[in-house]
Amino acid sequence: MNPNPARRLAAARRRSNFFLGPPLPRALADEAGADPLAAMVALYGNRALAADAMSPMRDDCCARREPIASYLANTTHVSASTLRRVARGEPAAEAALRRHWPAGPGDAFHAFLLEPRRFEREYFRPRTASGRGVEAIGERIWMSEREYAALERMRDAVLGYRGLPLARWLGEGAHELSIYWTDANDGRWKARPDCFTEDVILELKTAADVRATRFARTRSRFGYDLQAAHYVEAVGRLAGRAPRFIYVAVEPAAPHYVWTHELSAVELAEARAALLRARAALRLEAEDARRG
């Protein structure tokens, strides 16, 4: 093991290979060819279909590479965000109409770490501008050099985390891929995990305090575990087995502490029960609306 932190971080960056997309084993890379969507087909074989946003959906389960705007605009399938609001007691009809558009420092870090091309499209650093193409920057979010440097330090903290191979998982996993599926009760659901492989789901969270007891309160307050159960089901349908679920919590303030929180089997079972109750409430209200 290399004890030099700088060299260890450099090695983690090489392994992650974020800006070139997730690498595949040689055999799968040969099979996938140049089509980036073929990576999902090669990885999951006949168990799932990787499609772009223009392709028709399959009824059972499919994965789609599409912009977040397209995912949020889909009204035929229900997201974990809607189910979390139903679980908190919000009427299902109102919860389904609300569209959560991620924003703020948390979304900036998500894009910076997981979707660098989206980050370049949506965020703008004035000090890097050449003065050309001013008309193209009007809708982008302006970011100071200090804010950008904080994102770099947060990224380095995540990639340099020693407790788990986060850099490798982030490099190998699918980032921000939409999953749509239909269950045995004809419920139509959708999910968009931050990063997943066949074996593990990584959910990136910015938190003021990443310590276990404090982050547990945050999880409970915002219904994160219900969302986790929803994501585990989604990826399980693609991969054919239930993956591990791990929160990667990072503090936006220096020194940007990082900590991971893996849900136990008991915690996932409790979250699954809450998820099923929320789905049942959603289904019951829909049936009452049809009868009324």
C-alpha positions as CSV (number, residue, x, y, z in Angstrom):
1,M,0.0,0.0,0.0
2,N,1.3,3.4,-0.9
3,P,1.4,5.6,2.2
4,N,1.8,8.8,0.3
5,P,-1.7,10.6,0.3
6,A,-1.0,12.6,-2.9
7,R,0.0,9.4,-4.8
8,R,-2.9,7.5,-3.4
9,L,-5.3,10.2,-4.5
10,A,-3.8,10.3,-8.0
11,A,-4.2,6.5,-8.2
12,A,-7.8,6.8,-7.2
13,R,-8.4,9.4,-9.9
14,R,-6.9,7.2,-12.5
15,R,-9.0,4.3,-11.4
16,S,-12.2,6.3,-11.3
17,N,-11.7,7.7,-14.9
18,F,-14.8,9.8,-14.4
19,F,-14.5,12.1,-17.4
20,L,-14.2,9.3,-19.9
21,G,-17.2,7.3,-18.6
22,P,-17.3,4.0,-16.7
23,P,-14.9,1.4,-17.9
24,L,-15.9,-2.2,-18.8
25,P,-14.1,-5.5,-18.5
26,R,-12.3,-6.2,-21.8
27,A,-14.7,-8.9,-22.9
28,L,-17.7,-6.6,-22.3
29,A,-15.9,-3.6,-23.9
30,D,-15.4,-5.7,-27.1
31,E,-19.0,-6.7,-27.1
32,A,-20.3,-3.2,-26.4
33,G,-18.4,-1.5,-29.2
34,A,-18.6,2.3,-29.5
35,D,-22.2,2.7,-28.4
36,P,-22.3,4.0,-24.8
37,L,-25.7,2.5,-24.3
38,A,-24.4,-0.9,-25.3
39,A,-22.5,-1.0,-22.0
40,M,-25.7,-1.5,-20.1
41,V,-26.8,-4.2,-22.5
42,A,-23.5,-6.0,-22.3
43,L,-23.4,-5.7,-18.5
44,Y,-26.9,-6.9,-17.8
45,G,-27.4,-9.3,-20.8
46,N,-31.0,-10.2,-21.5
47,R,-32.2,-9.1,-18.1
48,A,-32.7,-5.5,-19.0
49,L,-32.8,-3.1,-21.9
50,A,-30.7,0.0,-22.1
51,A,-32.4,2.6,-24.2
52,D,-32.1,6.2,-25.0
53,A,-34.9,8.7,-24.3
54,M,-36.5,8.2,-27.8
55,S,-36.9,4.4,-27.4
56,P,-40.2,2.9,-26.3
57,M,-40.3,1.6,-22.7
58,R,-40.6,-2.1,-21.9
59,D,-43.4,-2.9,-19.5
60,D,-41.3,-5.1,-17.1
61,C,-38.1,-3.1,-16.6
62,C,-35.8,-0.9,-18.6
63,A,-32.9,1.5,-18.1
64,R,-32.8,4.8,-20.0
65,R,-30.0,7.2,-20.5
66,E,-31.8,10.5,-20.5
67,P,-31.5,14.1,-19.1
68,I,-32.9,14.7,-15.6
69,A,-35.5,17.0,-17.1
70,S,-36.9,14.1,-19.1
71,Y,-37.0,11.9,-16.1
72,L,-38.8,14.5,-14.0
73,A,-41.3,15.2,-16.8
74,N,-42.4,11.5,-17.0
75,T,-45.8,11.3,-15.3
76,T,-46.7,7.7,-16.2
77,H,-44.3,6.3,-13.5
78,V,-44.0,7.3,-9.8
79,S,-40.7,8.3,-8.2
80,A,-39.4,7.8,-4.7
81,S,-39.8,11.5,-4.0
82,T,-43.6,11.2,-4.5
83,L,-43.7,8.2,-2.3
84,R,-41.7,10.0,0.4
85,R,-44.2,12.8,0.4
86,V,-47.1,10.3,0.6
87,A,-45.4,8.6,3.6
88,R,-45.3,12.0,5.4
89,G,-49.1,12.3,5.0
90,E,-49.3,14.5,1.9
91,P,-52.3,13.7,-0.3
92,A,-51.2,11.4,-3.1
93,A,-52.8,13.6,-5.8
94,E,-50.8,16.7,-4.6
95,A,-47.6,14.7,-4.1
96,A,-47.8,13.4,-7.6
97,L,-48.2,16.9,-9.1
98,R,-45.1,18.3,-7.4
99,R,-41.9,18.1,-9.4
100,H,-38.7,18.4,-7.4
101,W,-35.9,20.0,-9.4
102,P,-32.6,19.5,-7.6
103,A,-30.8,22.8,-7.0
104,G,-28.2,24.4,-4.7
105,P,-24.8,23.2,-3.6
106,G,-25.8,19.6,-3.4
107,D,-26.9,19.4,-7.0
108,A,-23.7,21.2,-8.1
109,F,-21.6,18.6,-6.3
110,H,-23.7,15.8,-7.8
111,A,-23.1,17.1,-11.3
112,F,-19.4,17.9,-10.6
113,L,-18.7,14.3,-9.4
114,L,-21.2,12.2,-11.3
115,E,-22.1,14.1,-14.5
116,P,-19.2,16.4,-15.5
117,R,-20.6,17.1,-18.9
118,R,-23.9,18.3,-17.3
119,F,-21.8,20.4,-14.9
120,E,-20.1,22.1,-17.9
121,R,-23.4,22.8,-19.5
122,E,-25.2,24.2,-16.5
123,Y,-22.5,25.9,-14.4
124,F,-20.3,28.8,-15.4
125,R,-17.0,30.1,-13.9
126,P,-16.6,33.7,-15.0
127,R,-12.9,33.8,-14.5
128,T,-12.4,31.0,-17.0
129,A,-14.4,32.8,-19.7
130,S,-12.7,34.0,-22.9
131,G,-15.3,36.6,-23.7
132,R,-16.8,34.6,-26.6
133,G,-20.2,33.0,-26.7
134,V,-21.7,35.3,-24.1
135,E,-25.2,34.5,-25.3
136,A,-24.7,30.8,-24.3
137,I,-24.0,31.5,-20.6
138,G,-27.1,33.5,-19.7
139,E,-29.0,30.5,-18.3
140,R,-26.0,28.9,-16.6
141,I,-25.4,29.1,-12.8
142,W,-22.5,31.4,-12.1
143,M,-19.9,29.9,-9.7
144,S,-17.1,31.7,-7.9
145,E,-13.6,30.3,-7.8
146,R,-14.0,29.6,-4.1
147,E,-17.2,27.6,-4.7
148,Y,-15.5,25.7,-7.5
149,A,-12.4,25.0,-5.3
150,A,-14.7,23.6,-2.6
151,L,-16.2,21.2,-5.1
152,E,-12.7,20.0,-6.0
153,R,-11.9,19.4,-2.4
154,M,-15.1,17.5,-1.8
155,R,-14.5,15.3,-4.8
156,D,-10.9,14.6,-3.6
157,A,-12.2,13.7,-0.2
158,V,-14.7,11.2,-1.6
159,L,-12.1,9.6,-4.0
160,G,-9.5,9.5,-1.2
161,Y,-11.8,7.8,1.3
162,R,-10.1,4.8,2.9
163,G,-12.9,2.8,4.4
164,L,-14.4,1.5,1.1
165,P,-13.3,1.4,-2.5
166,L,-15.5,4.4,-3.5
167,A,-13.2,5.5,-6.3
168,R,-13.4,2.1,-8.0
169,W,-17.2,1.8,-7.5
170,L,-17.8,5.3,-8.9
171,G,-15.6,4.5,-11.8
172,E,-17.2,1.2,-12.6
173,G,-20.8,2.2,-11.9
174,A,-23.6,3.7,-14.0
175,H,-24.2,7.3,-13.1
176,E,-27.7,8.9,-13.1
177,L,-29.3,6.3,-15.2
178,S,-33.1,6.2,-15.1
179,I,-34.8,2.9,-14.3
180,Y,-38.5,2.3,-15.1
181,W,-40.4,-0.9,-14.1
182,T,-43.9,-2.3,-13.5
183,D,-44.6,-4.5,-10.5
184,A,-47.0,-7.4,-9.9
185,N,-49.8,-5.0,-8.9
186,D,-49.4,-3.0,-12.1
187,G,-47.8,-0.2,-10.2
188,R,-45.4,1.8,-12.4
189,W,-42.3,3.1,-10.8
190,K,-39.2,5.0,-11.7
191,A,-35.8,5.6,-9.9
192,R,-32.6,7.4,-10.7
193,P,-29.8,6.2,-8.4
194,D,-26.7,8.4,-8.2
195,C,-24.4,5.4,-9.0
196,F,-24.8,1.7,-9.1
197,T,-23.2,-1.6,-10.1
198,E,-24.7,-5.0,-9.9
199,D,-23.5,-5.3,-6.3
200,V,-23.8,-1.8,-4.7
201,I,-25.8,1.4,-4.9
202,L,-24.0,4.6,-3.9
203,E,-26.2,7.5,-2.9
204,L,-24.3,10.8,-2.5
205,K,-25.5,13.1,0.2
206,T,-24.2,16.5,1.3
207,A,-24.8,16.9,5.1
208,A,-23.7,19.5,7.7
209,D,-22.7,16.6,10.0
210,V,-21.8,13.2,8.6
211,R,-21.5,11.5,12.0
212,A,-23.7,8.4,12.3
213,T,-26.2,9.7,14.9
214,R,-26.6,13.1,13.3
215,F,-26.9,11.6,9.8
216,A,-29.5,9.1,11.1
217,R,-31.7,12.0,12.1
218,T,-31.3,13.5,8.6
219,R,-32.3,10.1,7.1
220,S,-35.4,9.9,9.2
221,R,-36.4,13.5,8.7
222,F,-36.3,13.3,4.9
223,G,-37.3,9.7,4.4
224,Y,-34.1,8.7,2.8
225,D,-34.4,5.0,3.8
226,L,-37.7,4.7,1.9
227,Q,-36.0,6.0,-1.1
228,A,-33.2,3.5,-0.5
229,A,-35.6,0.5,-0.5
230,H,-37.1,1.9,-3.8
231,Y,-33.7,2.0,-5.4
232,V,-32.7,-1.4,-4.2
233,E,-35.8,-2.8,-5.9
234,A,-35.1,-1.0,-9.1
235,V,-31.4,-2.1,-9.4
236,G,-32.4,-5.6,-8.2
237,R,-34.7,-6.0,-11.1
238,L,-31.9,-5.0,-13.5
239,A,-29.2,-7.1,-11.9
240,G,-31.2,-10.1,-10.8
241,R,-30.1,-9.8,-7.2
242,A,-30.5,-7.2,-4.4
243,P,-27.4,-4.9,-4.1
244,R,-25.9,-3.3,-1.0
245,F,-27.0,0.2,-0.3
246,I,-24.5,2.8,0.9
247,Y,-24.9,6.5,1.7
248,V,-21.8,8.5,0.9
249,A,-22.2,11.6,3.1
250,V,-19.8,14.5,2.6
251,E,-19.7,17.8,4.5
252,P,-19.7,20.9,2.2
253,A,-17.7,22.9,4.7
254,A,-14.0,22.4,5.2
255,P,-12.3,20.1,6.0
256,H,-15.0,18.2,4.1
257,Y,-15.3,15.1,6.2
258,V,-16.6,12.0,4.4
259,W,-18.4,9.0,6.0
260,T,-20.2,6.0,4.6
261,H,-23.4,4.5,6.1
262,E,-24.5,1.1,4.8
263,L,-28.0,0.0,5.5
264,S,-28.3,-3.3,7.4
265,A,-30.7,-6.0,6.4
266,V,-33.0,-5.0,9.3
267,E,-33.0,-1.3,8.2
268,L,-33.7,-2.2,4.6
269,A,-36.6,-4.5,5.7
270,E,-38.1,-1.6,7.8
271,A,-37.7,0.8,4.8
272,R,-39.3,-1.8,2.5
273,A,-42.3,-2.0,4.8
274,A,-42.6,1.8,4.8
275,L,-42.3,1.8,1.0
276,L,-45.1,-0.8,0.6
277,R,-47.4,1.2,2.9
278,A,-46.8,4.4,0.8
279,R,-47.5,2.5,-2.4
280,A,-50.6,1.0,-1.0
281,A,-51.8,4.5,0.1
282,L,-51.1,5.9,-3.3
283,R,-53.0,3.0,-5.0
284,L,-56.0,3.3,-2.6
285,E,-56.3,7.0,-3.3
286,A,-56.1,6.5,-7.0
287,E,-58.9,3.8,-6.8
288,D,-61.1,6.2,-4.7
289,A,-60.5,9.0,-7.3
290,R,-61.6,6.6,-10.1
291,R,-64.8,5.6,-8.2
292,G,-65.6,9.2,-7.3
